[in-house]
Amino acid sequence: MSQQLIEAINTTMPFGKYQGRLLLELPEPYLVWFHSKGFPDSKLGQQLALMYEVKLNGLESMLAPLLKRPSVYLNN
């Protein structure tokens, strides 16, 4: 599995309503909103775009075991 993907799912959202949540824990509607507005032109933006694809394809449960800390937001 890609180190980039593992890093992305374990990255903490640094700002906004969901500050402090892991990117994999962000709600799909939030990522859809970012997708419609445009992801930031940064590493975080790339990671958010990756999480958008993960959510769009329903892969959260497959990736949840790779989290470095247990998720309180994902159905395990």
Sequence and secondary structure as in RCSB ss.txt:
>XXXX:A:sequence
MSQQLIEAINTTMPFGKYQGRLLLELPEPYLVWFHSKGFPDSKLGQQLALMYEVKLNGLESMLAPLLKRPSVYLN
N
>XXXX:A:secstr
  HHHHHHHT B  SSTTTTSBGGGS HHHHHHHHHH   SSHHHHHHHHHHHHHHTT HHHHGGG SS  SSS 
 
